Amino acid sequence: MDFEPAYRSLLMNGELEARVAAAYLRLAACDICPRQCRADRLGGELGECRTGRRARVSSYGPHHGEEDPLRGTRGSGTIFFACCNLGCVFCQNAEISQVGAGQEVEAQALAAIMLELQDDGCHNINLVSPTHVVPQILAALSIAAHAGLELPIVYNSGGYDALDTLALLDGVVDIYMPDMKYADAEIARKYSGVPDYPQFNRAAVREMQRQVGDLWMDEAGIARRGLLVRHLLLPGGLAGTEQVLRFLAQEISPQVYLNLMDQYRPAYQAGRYPELDRPVTRSEYQQALELARSIGLKRLDQRFRRW
Protein backbone atom coordinates (compact mmCIF):
# COMPACT_ATOMS: atom_id res chain seq x y z
CA MET A 1 0.00 0.00 0.00
CA ASP A 2 1.17 3.59 -0.64
CA PHE A 3 0.55 4.78 2.90
CA GLU A 4 2.19 3.22 5.94
CA PRO A 5 0.62 4.03 9.31
CA ALA A 6 2.77 5.54 12.02
CA TYR A 7 2.84 2.50 14.29
CA ARG A 8 4.54 0.25 11.74
CA SER A 9 7.92 1.89 12.40
CA LEU A 10 7.50 1.42 16.17
CA LEU A 11 6.70 -2.21 15.56
CA MET A 12 9.98 -2.83 13.75
CA ASN A 13 12.23 -1.51 16.52
CA GLY A 14 10.34 -2.96 19.49
CA GLU A 15 9.15 0.42 20.73
CA LEU A 16 5.46 -0.50 20.45
CA GLU A 17 5.89 -3.39 22.89
CA ALA A 18 7.75 -1.06 25.27
CA ARG A 19 4.82 1.36 25.16
CA VAL A 20 2.44 -1.49 26.01
CA ALA A 21 4.47 -2.40 29.09
CA ALA A 22 4.73 1.22 30.25
CA ALA A 23 1.00 1.77 29.80
CA TYR A 24 -0.02 -1.32 31.76
CA LEU A 25 2.19 -0.35 34.71
CA ARG A 26 0.12 2.79 35.06
CA LEU A 27 -3.08 0.77 35.50
CA ALA A 28 -1.86 -0.43 38.93
CA ALA A 29 -2.61 3.04 40.33
CA CYS A 30 -4.48 4.42 37.38
CA ASP A 31 -3.50 7.83 36.06
CA ILE A 32 -4.38 7.14 32.44
CA CYS A 33 -6.81 10.07 32.26
CA PRO A 34 -6.88 13.45 34.04
CA ARG A 35 -9.13 12.08 36.79
CA GLN A 36 -6.10 10.19 38.18
CA CYS A 37 -8.35 8.04 40.36
CA ARG A 38 -5.43 5.71 41.33
CA ALA A 39 -7.61 2.61 41.22
CA ASP A 40 -5.72 -0.68 40.97
CA ARG A 41 -7.26 -1.70 37.69
CA LEU A 42 -4.70 -4.46 37.22
CA GLY A 43 -5.89 -5.95 40.49
CA GLY A 44 -9.55 -5.87 39.54
CA GLU A 45 -10.64 -2.49 40.89
CA LEU A 46 -12.79 -0.29 38.70
CA GLY A 47 -11.66 3.23 37.99
CA GLU A 48 -13.81 6.33 37.80
CA CYS A 49 -14.44 5.12 34.25
CA ARG A 50 -16.07 1.94 35.67
CA THR A 51 -13.51 -0.15 33.78
CA GLY A 52 -10.96 -2.60 35.14
CA ARG A 53 -8.12 -4.52 33.49
CA ARG A 54 -10.04 -5.45 30.35
CA ALA A 55 -11.53 -3.11 27.79
CA ARG A 56 -15.25 -3.44 27.23
CA VAL A 57 -16.45 -3.28 23.62
CA SER A 58 -20.03 -2.25 22.95
CA SER A 59 -20.06 -2.79 19.18
CA TYR A 60 -17.91 -2.55 16.07
CA GLY A 61 -18.25 -2.42 12.31
CA PRO A 62 -18.01 -0.22 9.21
CA HIS A 63 -19.51 3.18 10.02
CA HIS A 64 -20.87 5.30 7.16
CA GLY A 65 -21.99 8.21 9.33
CA GLU A 66 -18.60 9.71 10.14
CA GLU A 67 -17.01 12.72 8.45
CA ASP A 68 -16.40 12.24 4.73
CA PRO A 69 -12.59 11.92 4.99
CA LEU A 70 -13.05 9.05 7.46
CA ARG A 71 -15.99 7.14 6.02
CA GLY A 72 -14.99 7.37 2.35
CA THR A 73 -16.75 4.75 0.26
CA ARG A 74 -16.17 1.70 2.47
CA GLY A 75 -16.79 3.09 5.92
CA SER A 76 -14.73 3.89 8.98
CA GLY A 77 -13.89 0.81 11.03
CA THR A 78 -15.35 1.91 14.33
CA ILE A 79 -14.87 0.16 17.66
CA PHE A 80 -17.16 1.58 20.35
CA PHE A 81 -15.70 1.20 23.83
CA ALA A 82 -18.15 1.07 26.71
CA CYS A 83 -17.90 3.51 29.61
CA CYS A 84 -16.22 6.91 29.56
CA ASN A 85 -14.14 9.20 31.73
CA LEU A 86 -16.76 11.93 31.35
CA GLY A 87 -20.29 12.01 32.71
CA CYS A 88 -22.12 14.19 30.20
CA VAL A 89 -25.74 14.69 31.27
CA PHE A 90 -26.82 15.05 27.62
CA CYS A 91 -24.96 12.04 26.21
CA GLN A 92 -26.77 10.57 23.22
CA ASN A 93 -25.02 7.22 23.74
CA ALA A 94 -25.60 6.93 27.49
CA GLU A 95 -26.37 3.22 27.34
CA ILE A 96 -22.81 2.73 26.14
CA SER A 97 -20.92 5.51 27.89
CA GLN A 98 -22.72 5.65 31.22
CA VAL A 99 -24.49 2.30 31.66
CA GLY A 100 -21.54 0.42 30.16
CA ALA A 101 -23.36 -1.94 27.80
CA GLY A 102 -20.81 -4.20 26.16
CA GLN A 103 -18.56 -7.20 26.57
CA GLU A 104 -15.13 -7.43 28.17
CA VAL A 105 -12.41 -8.51 25.74
CA GLU A 106 -8.80 -9.59 26.05
CA ALA A 107 -6.16 -7.98 23.85
CA GLN A 108 -6.19 -10.90 21.41
CA ALA A 109 -9.93 -10.51 20.82
CA LEU A 110 -9.60 -6.77 20.32
CA ALA A 111 -6.80 -7.35 17.84
CA ALA A 112 -9.02 -9.81 15.96
CA ILE A 113 -11.70 -7.10 15.69
CA MET A 114 -9.18 -4.70 14.16
CA LEU A 115 -8.12 -7.28 11.60
CA GLU A 116 -11.74 -8.13 10.79
CA LEU A 117 -12.47 -4.46 10.08
CA GLN A 118 -9.46 -4.36 7.78
CA ASP A 119 -10.74 -7.47 5.98
CA ASP A 120 -14.12 -5.73 5.62
CA GLY A 121 -12.37 -3.02 3.57
CA CYS A 122 -12.67 -0.17 6.09
CA HIS A 123 -10.47 2.85 5.52
CA ASN A 124 -9.22 3.08 9.12
CA ILE A 125 -9.55 1.77 12.67
CA ASN A 126 -11.70 4.32 14.52
CA LEU A 127 -11.38 3.99 18.31
CA VAL A 128 -14.45 5.62 19.87
CA SER A 129 -14.10 6.69 23.54
CA PRO A 130 -10.59 5.25 23.87
CA THR A 131 -9.19 7.49 26.62
CA HIS A 132 -9.67 5.11 29.54
CA VAL A 133 -8.44 2.00 27.69
CA VAL A 134 -5.22 3.19 26.04
CA PRO A 135 -3.09 0.36 27.54
CA GLN A 136 -5.53 -2.27 26.27
CA ILE A 137 -5.61 -0.64 22.83
CA LEU A 138 -1.82 -0.56 22.60
CA ALA A 139 -1.61 -4.24 23.52
CA ALA A 140 -4.20 -5.18 20.88
CA LEU A 141 -2.57 -2.97 18.26
CA SER A 142 0.79 -4.65 18.79
CA ILE A 143 -0.80 -8.06 18.22
CA ALA A 144 -2.78 -6.88 15.19
CA ALA A 145 0.19 -5.11 13.61
CA HIS A 146 2.32 -8.25 13.89
CA ALA A 147 -0.54 -10.07 12.14
CA GLY A 148 -0.66 -7.60 9.24
CA LEU A 149 -2.77 -4.60 10.29
CA GLU A 150 -1.94 -1.64 8.04
CA LEU A 151 -4.81 0.79 8.52
CA PRO A 152 -4.49 4.29 10.00
CA ILE A 153 -5.52 4.58 13.65
CA VAL A 154 -8.14 7.20 14.57
CA TYR A 155 -8.24 8.32 18.21
CA ASN A 156 -11.84 9.53 18.61
CA SER A 157 -12.05 10.94 22.13
CA GLY A 158 -14.11 13.24 24.30
CA GLY A 159 -11.05 15.45 24.56
CA TYR A 160 -10.40 14.89 28.28
CA ASP A 161 -6.97 13.36 27.77
CA ALA A 162 -3.76 13.42 29.81
CA LEU A 163 -0.49 14.53 28.25
CA ASP A 164 1.45 11.60 29.72
CA THR A 165 -0.95 9.21 28.01
CA LEU A 166 -0.80 11.07 24.72
CA ALA A 167 2.98 10.70 24.89
CA LEU A 168 2.47 6.93 24.74
CA LEU A 169 0.48 7.45 21.54
CA ASP A 170 3.05 9.65 19.80
CA GLY A 171 3.98 7.82 16.63
CA VAL A 172 1.12 5.36 17.14
CA VAL A 173 -1.99 7.39 16.29
CA ASP A 174 -2.31 8.70 12.76
CA ILE A 175 -5.51 10.75 13.12
CA TYR A 176 -6.64 12.48 16.29
CA MET A 177 -10.33 13.39 16.48
CA PRO A 178 -11.03 15.00 19.87
CA ASP A 179 -14.11 16.84 21.00
CA MET A 180 -13.77 20.36 22.28
CA LYS A 181 -16.89 20.39 24.42
CA TYR A 182 -16.55 23.46 26.61
CA ALA A 183 -14.64 26.70 27.05
CA ASP A 184 -15.77 27.25 30.66
CA ALA A 185 -14.64 25.06 33.56
CA GLU A 186 -17.78 25.56 35.65
CA ILE A 187 -20.02 24.61 32.73
CA ALA A 188 -17.91 21.48 32.23
CA ARG A 189 -18.23 20.58 35.90
CA LYS A 190 -21.99 21.05 35.83
CA TYR A 191 -22.72 19.07 32.68
CA SER A 192 -19.85 16.55 32.45
CA GLY A 193 -18.72 16.12 36.03
CA VAL A 194 -15.12 17.30 35.65
CA PRO A 195 -13.89 20.66 36.96
CA ASP A 196 -10.88 21.16 34.73
CA TYR A 197 -12.02 20.14 31.25
CA PRO A 198 -10.89 23.28 29.33
CA GLN A 199 -7.40 23.15 30.85
CA PHE A 200 -6.76 19.53 29.92
CA ASN A 201 -8.68 19.73 26.65
CA ARG A 202 -6.69 22.63 25.27
CA ALA A 203 -3.38 21.10 26.34
CA ALA A 204 -4.40 17.82 24.71
CA VAL A 205 -5.41 19.44 21.42
CA ARG A 206 -2.13 21.35 21.30
CA GLU A 207 -0.23 18.09 21.79
CA MET A 208 -2.30 16.26 19.19
CA GLN A 209 -1.58 19.01 16.68
CA ARG A 210 2.11 18.85 17.52
CA GLN A 211 2.16 15.11 16.90
CA VAL A 212 0.23 14.89 13.63
CA GLY A 213 -0.31 18.41 12.23
CA ASP A 214 -3.16 19.55 10.01
CA LEU A 215 -5.34 16.86 8.47
CA TRP A 216 -4.14 15.64 5.10
CA MET A 217 -5.89 13.32 2.69
CA ASP A 218 -4.89 11.15 -0.23
CA GLU A 219 -5.96 11.70 -3.82
CA ALA A 220 -9.29 9.97 -3.11
CA GLY A 221 -10.07 12.35 -0.25
CA ILE A 222 -9.45 9.77 2.49
CA ALA A 223 -7.82 11.06 5.69
CA ARG A 224 -4.38 9.61 6.32
CA ARG A 225 -2.87 11.74 9.07
CA GLY A 226 -3.62 14.83 11.11
CA LEU A 227 -6.04 16.51 13.48
CA LEU A 228 -9.80 16.69 13.09
CA VAL A 229 -11.75 18.53 15.81
CA ARG A 230 -15.42 18.20 16.69
CA HIS A 231 -17.35 20.91 18.51
CA LEU A 232 -20.98 20.33 19.43
CA LEU A 233 -23.05 23.48 19.78
CA LEU A 234 -25.16 23.63 22.92
CA PRO A 235 -28.31 25.76 23.35
CA GLY A 236 -27.74 29.34 24.38
CA GLY A 237 -24.02 29.24 23.70
CA LEU A 238 -23.33 27.06 26.76
CA ALA A 239 -20.44 25.31 25.03
CA GLY A 240 -18.51 28.58 24.73
CA THR A 241 -18.34 28.24 20.95
CA GLU A 242 -16.74 31.60 20.28
CA GLN A 243 -13.87 30.93 22.69
CA VAL A 244 -13.33 27.45 21.25
CA LEU A 245 -13.24 28.75 17.68
CA ARG A 246 -10.82 31.53 18.52
CA PHE A 247 -8.55 29.09 20.32
CA LEU A 248 -8.46 26.83 17.27
CA ALA A 249 -7.81 29.65 14.82
CA GLN A 250 -5.21 31.45 16.92
CA GLU A 251 -3.43 28.67 18.82
CA ILE A 252 -3.83 25.54 16.69
CA SER A 253 -4.12 26.37 12.99
CA PRO A 254 -6.43 28.25 10.61
CA GLN A 255 -6.25 25.04 8.54
CA VAL A 256 -7.57 22.80 11.33
CA TYR A 257 -10.32 20.51 10.05
CA LEU A 258 -13.37 21.37 12.16
CA ASN A 259 -16.72 19.65 12.34
CA LEU A 260 -19.03 22.27 13.81
CA MET A 261 -21.97 20.10 14.81
CA ASP A 262 -25.58 21.17 15.11
CA GLN A 263 -27.22 17.88 16.05
CA TYR A 264 -27.62 18.48 19.77
CA ARG A 265 -30.94 17.27 21.14
CA PRO A 266 -32.00 16.69 24.74
CA ALA A 267 -31.04 13.14 25.72
CA TYR A 268 -30.22 11.10 28.84
CA GLN A 269 -30.58 13.52 31.79
CA ALA A 270 -30.73 16.79 29.83
CA GLY A 271 -34.42 17.24 30.69
CA ARG A 272 -33.40 18.00 34.27
CA TYR A 273 -31.73 21.19 33.06
CA PRO A 274 -34.16 23.69 31.50
CA GLU A 275 -31.35 25.44 29.63
CA LEU A 276 -30.45 22.15 27.88
CA ASP A 277 -33.99 21.02 27.19
CA ARG A 278 -34.22 22.16 23.56
CA PRO A 279 -32.36 21.59 20.30
CA VAL A 280 -29.91 24.09 18.85
CA THR A 281 -31.69 26.51 16.52
CA ARG A 282 -30.88 27.15 12.91
CA SER A 283 -29.98 30.74 13.80
CA GLU A 284 -27.50 29.60 16.47
CA TYR A 285 -25.83 27.29 13.99
CA GLN A 286 -25.62 29.89 11.23
CA GLN A 287 -24.12 32.42 13.63
CA ALA A 288 -21.48 29.91 14.65
CA LEU A 289 -20.61 29.17 11.02
CA GLU A 290 -20.30 32.86 10.22
CA LEU A 291 -18.09 33.39 13.26
CA ALA A 292 -15.82 30.49 12.29
CA ARG A 293 -15.36 31.93 8.83
CA SER A 294 -14.86 35.48 10.10
CA ILE A 295 -12.01 34.50 12.43
CA GLY A 296 -10.21 32.65 9.66
CA LEU A 297 -11.02 28.96 10.00
CA LYS A 298 -10.69 27.52 6.51
CA ARG A 299 -11.85 23.89 6.68
CA LEU A 300 -15.37 23.48 8.04
CA ASP A 301 -17.20 20.17 7.76
CA GLN A 302 -20.94 20.87 7.60
CA ARG A 303 -22.17 17.44 6.65
CA PHE A 304 -24.28 17.09 9.78
CA ARG A 305 -26.54 20.09 9.09
CA ARG A 306 -30.17 19.43 9.92
CA TRP A 307 -31.42 22.24 7.67
N, C-alpha and C positions, 0 to 999 in steps of 0.2 A: 504494500500500500504506500501511497505517496507521503502520508502523514504518519509520524510516529509519536505516540503520546509520551508525555513527560516521564512517566514512571518507568518506561522501558530502560532508560539509561541507569536508573537507580537499581533496577533488577540485576543488571549485568555486573555491577561492582559490589553487590551485597548490601548496599545502603538501605534498600527497602526492608529487608529483614531486620536490620538494626533499628529502623524506625518502629517496626512492630514491637520489638522488645521494649523499647523506651516508652512507647505508648501504654503497654499493658502494665508496666510498673506503676504508672500513675493512677491506675484503677484501684490500687490497694488503699489509697486515701484520696479519693477522686478529686482532681482539680482540672478535669478535662474541659469544663465550661466555666464561665465567670462566676457561677454560683459557688464553686469550690466547697461543696458540701462535705468532703472528706469521708464519705461513706466507703467502707471496704467492699467494693463491688466484686473484687476477686474472691472474697470470702463469702459471697452470697447476699450481702446487704444491698438494698436498693437505694440509689441516689435520689436526689430531688427530682430527677427525671423519671423515677419509678422504674428504672432499668438496672439490672445487675450485671453479671459477667457476660451474658449472651445478648446479642442484638435481637430485637423482636421485629419481624417483618410483617407488615399488614397486607401488602399486595405488591405485585410487580407485573410489568408487561410493557409493550409498546404504547406510548402515550402520544396522541395526535392533537392534544390541546395545549401544548406548550408553545413558546414563542417560535416563530418561523425558523430562525437559524438553528433551533434545537430539534424541532420535530421533522423538518425536511419533508421527504416523501415517504419515509419508512418508519417514522416515529422515534421518539426519544425513549430510551430504555430505562424507564423509571422503576426505582425500588423505593417503596414507601415504608419508612421505619416508624414503628409505633412509639408513642410517648414523645415528649418534647421537653426542652429546658425552659420553655416559656409557658405561661398560663393565660393565654389570650381569652378574654371573656366573650369575644365575638368569633372565635375560631369556627370556620366552616367545615373543618374536618375533625371535630371534637371527639368523635368516636375513636379515631385513630390517635390523635395527639394527646387527649386528656384521659379517655377511658382506657386506651392502650390495647385496642383490639388488634390481634395479630398472633404470630407463632414465633417462639424462640428458635433461633437457628445457630448452629455452630459455624465456624469460619468456612469449613469445607462446603456446607450447604449454601452459604451466601456466595461463595466463589462459583458454584454450579449455576446459580441464578444469573450471575454476570455473564457467564459463558453462554447460557441459553438465550439471553437477550441479544448477544452478538450473533448467534446462529439464526435468530429471528430477523436479522438484517437491520437492527436499530442503529442509529447514527452515533449514539453515545451511551454511557452508563450514567444515569441521572439519579443521584443519591438525594432523596427528599427527606428533610429533617435529620441530617447526619451528625449534628454537633455532638450529641451525647454518646455516640457509638463510633467515634473515630478510631480507637484501637481495633475494634472488631472489623471495621471496614479495611483498615490497612492489612490485617491478617488475611482477610479474604482476597484482597487485591493481589497480594503476593502469590497466593495459591493460583489464582486465575491467570495472572500474568505468566507464571511458569507453564501454564497449560495452554497458552496462546492468546490470551486476551490482548486486543490491540485497539480498543475503542477509547476515545477521549473520556475523561472522568469529569462529571459536572457535580460540583458541591453546591447543593440547593438548600440554603439554610435560612433560618429566621433572623440571622444577622447578629445573634448574641453569642459571639465566638471569642475565645481567649487567644491572645497572641502566641502563647507557648504552644498551644495546640495547632495553630495555623503554621507554626514553624515546622512541625512534623509533616505538614502537607506540602511544603515548598518543594517543587519539583515532582510532586505526585499528582496534584490536581491541575487539570488543563483549563477548565472553565469554572470560575466562581460565579454563583448566582445568589447573592444574599438579598434579603429584604432590608430596607431601611424603613422601619415601622413608625418611629417617633423622633421628634426633635426635642421633646421636653421630658425630663426625667420623672416628674411627678405624674404626668399623663401615662408614661410607661409603667410606673408602679401601680397606678390605679387599674389599668386595663390588661396588663400582662404580668403583673406580680413581681417585677424586678425594678429596683430603684435606680439602676445605673445603666440602663439600656443605651442612651445616646453616647455615653463615654466609650463603652466597649464597642458599640456598633461602628462608630466613626473610626476608631483605631483599627478595627478589623477590616473595614472597607479600604482604608489606606494600605494596609498590608497586602490585601488581595490584589489591589492595583499594582503594588510594587512587584509582586510575584509574577503576574501574568499580563499586565498592561491592558490596553484597550482591546475590545473584542475584534478578532479578525476571522474572516470566513473564507472558505475555498471558492473556486470558480462556480460551484453549484449553489453557493449561498449558505452552506452548512458551517456552523460555528466550529472552530478548531481550538482556539485558545483565547483567553481574555476574560474580562469582567463584564457581567451583565447584571444590572441592579433592578430590583422591583420595589416600587413604592405604591402602597395601597392607600388611596384617598379615604379619609374618614369624614363623616358628616361634620359640618361646621368648622372645618379646618383643624380638627383635633390631632391629626397626625403631624402637624407642623410642616406642611408641604413646602411652603416657601423657604423655610430654613434648610430643609433637606435638599431642595433643588439648588440653592445657592452653594451649599457645601459641595455638592457634586461638581458644579460648574467651576468653582473657584479652587477647590482643594484636591479634586480627583482628576477630571479631564473634561473639557467641553465635548470630547468625542466619546464619552462614556455611553454605553448602550443602555437606555433606560426604558423600562416598561412602566409607564404611569397608568395604574390600574383603576378602573372605575367600578368594578363589580362588587363593591361592598354591599352587603345586605345583612340585616340583623339575624344572627344565628347564635346557637348555644345559649349563653347567658346575657346576650346583649339587651334583651327586653327589660332587664333589671335597671338599665341605665337610660333614662329618657333621651339623653343627648345622642345615644347610639341607636335608638330605635326607629331608624328610617334609612332608606338607601341614600347614596350620594346623588345629587341632582345633576342634570345635564349642565346647568350653569356652572356649578362647582367644578365639574370636569373641564369644561371649556376654559374657564379662568386659569386652571392649573396648566393646561396645555399652552396657553398664551404666555404665561409666566415663564415656563420652561424655555420656550423659544426666545423670549425677550432677554433672558439672562445668558443666552448663548449655547444652550444644550442642542447638539446637532443631530443626535440619533435617538429618536423617540419611537418606540413600538406602541402602536395604538390598536393592535389587533383585537383587544378585548372590549372595544367600545360597545356599549349597549344601544347606542342611538345611531 
